[in-house]
Amino acid sequence: MTIELEDVVQSIDDLPSLPAVMMEVLENIDQVEINIVQLTRKIILDQSLAAKILRVSNSSYYNTQSKVTTIQQAISLIGISGVRNMIIGAVLKGKFPACDCKGFNFNMFWRHSIAVAVCAKVIARHLQLNQDYAYTAGLLHDIGRLVLVTRFTPQYEAALAYRTENDCHILAAERAVLGTDHVVAGKVLAEHWNFSKGIQNAIANHHEPDVAGGDVVASVVHVADALAHALDFSGDQDDLVPPLSMPVWNALGLDQDAWTRVFREAELRYEAARLGLTA
C-alpha cells in the first residue's frame, strides 16, 4: 500500500495546467484591484463556469428585480471575492471529479474545505489581514487529499479503513498505511501549479505551523482547521479535532471575547458560503 514520493510527483505531473481564469484570480488574490474586464473575458471562454456564475447571480438568494444576463453584471452583484471563490471551487471539482472511494465523502470534504476557508477569513478580519488570501488558503489546505483519493483510490480506501479501525486522525492513518500523507501531496501539487509561497506554506504546514517560521497564513489556517472540525461543519460523525498548537493559538493574540465573536461569525457566514452563493 505504500506510495512513493515519485509516484505522487508523477501523478501530479500528469495533471493538465490550470485554466487561465484560475491563474488570473490566484495571481491577483493579494491585490486590492483586479482587472474586471480581463477577468470577464476569461470567464466567458469557460462556458460551464460562465453558466454557473450567471445561474447563481439569478438565484433567489440575490432577489434581483431584473434578470442578470452578462458576466460583468454578475460580478458586480456577487462581488469579486465571491466570484473568485466560485472559480476556484469549480476548477478544482473539474480537476478532481468525485470517484468511488469507500469511506470518502466528497460532499463532506468540500463542506470542510469551505468551513476552514470561512473560519480563516473571519480570523483574518479580526487580525486585519487579507481576508481573501486567508479564505483561499483555507479552501486549498487539504487539496492533497484530493490527489490521494482520486489518483491512489485503493490505497486511500485502506487508509480510511485504518482510521476507522484505530479511531485516529486521518493524517496518522495516511502515514501508517501509505507511508506519505495529504500534506506532502498537497505541497507537491501547490509547487506544480505555482501557487504563491504563502498558500504553499499554508498547505504544507497547516498541521505543524510551528515549523513554518512564524508564517501567519499557515497559523491562521491551522487554527481555522481546528475550529472547523470542532464546530462540526462537515457533518462527519467520525470527525476528530486535530491537535491544536497552543503557541500558535496564543501568538494570534485574540482574547476570549474576540474568539467568541469569531465562532459566532463563522457559523453565520458558513451557511451562505456552503451554498456557493457568497463567501
matplotlib code that plots the C-alpha trace (Angstrom):
import matplotlib.pyplot as plt

x = [0.0, 3.0, 3.0, 6.4, 7.0, 8.0, 4.5, 2.9, 5.0, 4.3, 0.5, 0.6, 2.9, 0.1, -2.4, -3.2, -2.2, -4.7, -7.0, -6.2, -9.2, -8.0, -4.4, -5.8, -7.6, -4.7, -2.1, -4.2, -5.6, -3.4, -4.1, -6.9, -7.6, -8.2, -8.9, -12.6, -12.7, -9.8, -11.3, -14.7, -13.1, -11.5, -14.7, -16.6, -14.2, -15.3, -18.9, -19.7, -18.2, -19.9, -23.2, -22.7, -21.9, -25.0, -27.2, -26.0, -26.5, -30.1, -30.9, -33.5, -30.6, -29.9, -33.6, -32.8, -35.7, -34.3, -32.5, -28.7, -27.5, -23.8, -20.8, -19.9, -23.4, -22.9, -19.5, -21.0, -23.8, -21.8, -18.6, -15.0, -14.4, -17.5, -16.7, -13.1, -14.1, -16.7, -14.0, -11.5, -14.1, -15.4, -12.0, -10.8, -14.0, -13.3, -9.7, -10.6, -14.1, -15.8, -14.8, -16.0, -13.7, -15.2, -15.2, -14.6, -17.4, -16.7, -19.6, -18.2, -14.7, -16.0, -18.1, -15.0, -12.8, -15.4, -15.7, -11.9, -12.0, -14.7, -13.0, -9.7, -11.4, -13.1, -9.9, -8.0, -10.6, -10.0, -6.3, -6.6, -5.0, -6.0, -9.3, -9.5, -6.0, -6.8, -10.0, -8.3, -5.5, -8.2, -10.1, -7.0, -5.4, -6.5, -6.1, -3.5, -6.4, -8.0, -4.7, -4.6, -8.2, -8.5, -5.1, -4.5, -8.0, -7.5, -4.6, -6.6, -9.5, -7.1, -6.0, -9.6, -10.3, -7.3, -8.6, -11.9, -10.4, -7.9, -10.1, -7.2, -6.8, -6.6, -3.0, -1.8, -3.7, -2.2, 1.3, 0.8, -0.7, 0.6, 4.0, 3.1, 0.2, -2.0, 0.3, 3.1, 0.8, -0.6, 2.8, 3.9, 0.7, 1.0, 4.5, 3.5, 0.7, 2.9, 0.7, 2.0, 4.6, 2.0, -0.5, 2.2, 3.3, -0.3, -0.9, 2.5, 2.3, -1.4, -0.9, 2.5, 2.6, 5.4, 7.9, 6.7, 8.9, 6.0, 4.2, 0.9, -1.2, -0.2, -1.0, -4.4, -5.3, -4.0, -6.4, -9.2, -8.9, -9.2, -12.2, -14.0, -13.6, -14.6, -17.7, -18.6, -19.4, -18.7, -21.3, -18.9, -19.9, -16.4, -14.6, -11.8, -10.4, -6.7, -4.1, -4.0, -0.7, -1.2, 1.9, 0.3, -3.1, -1.6, 0.6, -2.5, -3.2, -7.0, -8.7, -11.7, -14.3, -12.7, -12.7, -16.4, -17.2, -15.1, -17.1, -20.4, -19.5, -18.1, -21.3, -23.4, -21.1, -20.7, -24.3, -24.1, -20.7, -21.7, -24.4, -21.8, -23.6, -21.2, -18.1]
y = [0.0, 2.3, 5.3, 6.6, 10.3, 9.6, 8.2, 11.3, 13.6, 11.5, 11.6, 15.3, 15.9, 14.2, 16.8, 19.5, 23.1, 25.3, 27.3, 30.9, 32.2, 30.5, 31.7, 35.2, 35.1, 33.4, 35.8, 38.8, 37.4, 39.7, 42.8, 45.3, 46.0, 43.4, 43.9, 43.1, 43.4, 40.9, 38.5, 38.7, 37.8, 34.7, 33.6, 33.9, 31.4, 28.8, 28.1, 25.9, 28.4, 31.3, 29.5, 28.7, 32.3, 33.5, 30.9, 31.9, 35.6, 34.9, 32.8, 33.7, 34.5, 37.7, 38.5, 40.8, 42.6, 42.0, 39.1, 39.2, 38.5, 39.4, 38.3, 41.8, 42.3, 39.0, 40.1, 43.5, 41.6, 38.7, 40.7, 39.9, 37.8, 35.7, 35.1, 34.3, 31.6, 30.1, 29.9, 28.1, 25.7, 24.9, 24.4, 22.1, 20.0, 19.7, 18.6, 16.1, 14.8, 12.5, 8.9, 5.7, 5.6, 3.6, 5.8, 9.1, 11.5, 14.3, 16.4, 16.3, 17.1, 20.3, 21.3, 21.1, 23.0, 25.8, 25.8, 26.2, 28.9, 30.8, 30.4, 31.6, 34.6, 35.6, 35.2, 37.3, 40.0, 40.2, 40.3, 42.9, 40.6, 40.0, 38.1, 36.8, 35.4, 33.7, 32.3, 30.8, 29.3, 27.7, 26.4, 24.8, 23.5, 19.8, 19.7, 16.9, 14.6, 15.0, 13.9, 10.8, 9.8, 10.2, 9.0, 6.3, 5.2, 1.6, 2.7, 5.5, 3.2, 1.2, 4.3, 5.3, 1.8, 2.1, 5.4, 3.8, 0.7, 2.7, 5.8, 8.1, 11.3, 10.8, 12.2, 9.4, 6.8, 8.1, 7.9, 4.4, 2.9, 4.9, 6.0, 9.5, 11.9, 14.6, 17.4, 16.0, 15.5, 19.0, 20.6, 18.9, 20.0, 23.6, 23.8, 22.2, 24.7, 27.6, 28.7, 31.7, 31.0, 31.9, 29.4, 26.8, 27.3, 27.0, 23.8, 22.3, 23.4, 23.6, 20.7, 21.8, 25.6, 25.7, 24.7, 27.4, 30.0, 32.1, 32.2, 34.0, 32.5, 28.9, 29.8, 31.2, 28.1, 25.8, 27.3, 27.6, 23.9, 23.0, 25.3, 23.9, 20.4, 21.4, 23.2, 20.1, 22.0, 18.9, 16.7, 13.8, 11.7, 10.2, 13.5, 14.2, 17.6, 17.7, 18.7, 22.5, 24.3, 26.4, 28.6, 29.4, 30.0, 32.4, 34.1, 35.2, 37.4, 37.3, 37.4, 35.3, 37.8, 38.0, 34.3, 34.2, 36.6, 34.6, 31.4, 33.2, 35.0, 31.8, 29.9, 32.7, 33.0, 29.3, 28.6, 31.2, 30.1, 26.4, 27.1, 28.6, 31.9, 34.2, 34.0]
z = [0.0, 0.4, -2.0, -3.0, -3.4, -7.1, -7.6, -6.2, -8.3, -11.5, -10.9, -10.4, -13.4, -15.5, -14.4, -17.0, -16.3, -14.5, -16.8, -17.4, -15.4, -12.2, -12.8, -13.1, -9.7, -7.9, -9.2, -8.1, -4.9, -2.7, -4.7, -3.9, -7.6, -10.3, -14.0, -14.2, -18.0, -18.3, -15.8, -17.6, -20.9, -19.4, -17.6, -20.9, -22.5, -20.0, -20.8, -17.8, -15.4, -17.0, -16.8, -13.1, -12.3, -14.1, -12.5, -9.0, -9.7, -10.8, -7.8, -5.2, -2.8, -4.6, -5.3, -8.3, -9.9, -13.4, -15.0, -14.9, -18.4, -18.5, -16.5, -15.7, -14.1, -12.2, -10.9, -9.7, -7.9, -6.4, -5.9, -6.9, -3.7, -4.3, -8.0, -7.2, -4.7, -7.1, -9.8, -7.6, -6.3, -9.8, -11.3, -8.6, -8.8, -12.5, -12.0, -9.2, -10.0, -7.5, -7.7, -5.9, -2.8, 0.1, 3.2, 1.4, 1.1, -1.4, -0.2, 3.4, 2.0, 0.3, 3.3, 5.5, 3.0, 2.8, 6.6, 7.0, 4.4, 6.2, 9.6, 8.1, 6.6, 9.8, 11.8, 9.2, 9.6, 13.3, 12.8, 10.0, 7.4, 3.8, 4.1, 0.6, 0.8, 4.0, 2.6, -0.5, 1.6, 3.8, 0.8, -0.6, 2.6, 2.1, -1.6, -1.2, -0.1, -3.5, -5.1, -3.0, -3.2, -6.9, -8.0, -5.5, -4.7, -3.4, -1.2, 0.2, 1.0, 3.1, 4.9, 5.6, 6.9, 9.2, 10.6, 11.4, 13.0, 15.1, 15.8, 14.8, 12.8, 9.0, 8.9, 11.2, 9.2, 5.9, 7.3, 8.8, 5.6, 2.7, 4.0, 3.0, 3.6, 2.1, 3.3, 1.1, -1.9, -1.4, -1.2, -4.5, -6.2, -5.0, -6.3, -9.6, -10.1, -8.9, -6.1, -4.1, -1.4, 1.3, 0.1, -0.4, 3.2, 4.5, 2.6, 3.7, 7.3, 8.4, 10.7, 12.0, 11.8, 14.4, 11.7, 9.3, 10.8, 12.1, 8.8, 9.8, 7.0, 7.9, 11.6, 10.6, 8.5, 11.3, 13.8, 11.3, 10.5, 14.2, 14.6, 11.6, 13.0, 16.5, 15.2, 13.1, 9.9, 7.7, 9.5, 9.7, 12.7, 12.9, 12.7, 15.1, 16.0, 15.0, 17.6, 18.1, 18.6, 21.7, 20.9, 17.6, 19.2, 21.7, 19.1, 17.2, 20.2, 20.2, 23.6, 24.7, 23.6, 20.2, 19.8, 20.8, 18.0, 15.6, 16.4, 16.0, 12.8, 11.3, 11.9, 10.3, 7.2, 6.7, 5.6, 2.8, 1.7, 1.7, -0.8, -3.2, -3.2, -1.3, 0.8]

ax = plt.figure().add_subplot(projection="3d")
ax.plot(x, y, z, "-o")
ax.set_aspect("equal")
plt.show()
